[in-house]
Amino acid sequence: MDKVNILLVDDQPAKLLSYEVILDELGENLIKANSPHEALGILLKTDIAVVLIDVVMPQIDGFQLAAMIREHPRFQKLAMIFVSGVQIADTDHLRGYEIGAVDYVTVPVVPEVLRAKVRVFIDLYRKTRQLEALNAELEQRVAERTAEVAEKNRQLEEKQARIDEDLRTARVLQASILPTDFSAYRDTDIAAAMRPALEMSGDFYDVFPLDGGRLGLVVADVSGKGVASAFFMAVTRTMLRNAAQGGLAPADCIVRVNEALCRENPVEMFVTAIYGELEQATGTMRLVNAGHCEPIVVRAGGAAELVRRAGNPPLGVLSGRKFAESAVTLGAGDTLFLYTDGVTEAADRDGEMFRVARLLEAVRPLAGRPAKELMLSVIAGVESFSAGALQADDITCLAVRRNRV
């Protein structure tokens, strides 16, 4: 254990010698000062554990010296013991304690008492230094750990920034594969929109020309959300397009896609979908509903009716399954409205869902209106209904109005 320094301050050498003899048994370094000025110089150069100060000294007494010591920021907690060879009043005792003395020793000095008092403050000094060392070590470890965490956070932020940028790019690419310009279909008024709940959507729609003036129409919803669903969506869209443009009937297209998804589906995702073929010249439409939301036909006269499901399962679930077709005919001004469950299952702040009944009420007043107006009105109604609540699912709509008979 390292020795500590004890400073003895007295203008009388004989007293200093007596203190030195008494305290030598403590085994610490004893430093003597013959005047307050010398004591101050030693304090400024040396780390002192305890100061023993004679109260009565010429020019500057012990009280004045103690006050000067306490004024220095380094010595705010320095242990100072006064030694008094004369009887001092209680007011002087109080004055000493107010200045910063920790104890008094009277003359004649009892060696055992002086050693005991000094030893207490030496032990306190050592424990304080140990605690300071532990605190410094802890602060160093905290600083190092904080630096490590800050560096890891910086790396995570960089990675997240790259991921965010990749997701933004992927979102743009995903949106770019969906058709947006339907002006080439003069006999049919078409509008479509997809609003992802996350950066990437598992919903999709598609519109593409087929032989004989027919149109292929698709709205689908992949299970889950995010990147995996978006990838599965792209695969399903490509399969369905290829099957349809290969000349297969709607039910056969769906069978082919279902078999492919059941066979090549390591993540066990599934797709609800509607695929339909519209003959623009006659308004006749053959469609297959694979576990998807029931389409709505908005008649030009104001009626709105559901095209009921035929009991088909979603795609990617059951291999070897046949799929039943449904048929509907659109007259002049009639609109077919396809959507995903992000519309009907949108919830308000209380958890109440939009539901099909509310959707039917929303589209009836828009009978005969342009497809885009109807679609945007539905989306606006859903957003108004769920204002203040988090969008929990992708929202996709496809409105197709027949312009003429």
Summary of the structure (lengths in Angstrom):
residues: 405
radius of gyration: 44.8
end to end distance: 105.3
largest distance: 128.0
contacts: 1310
relative contact order: 0.09
helix: 44%
strand: 23%
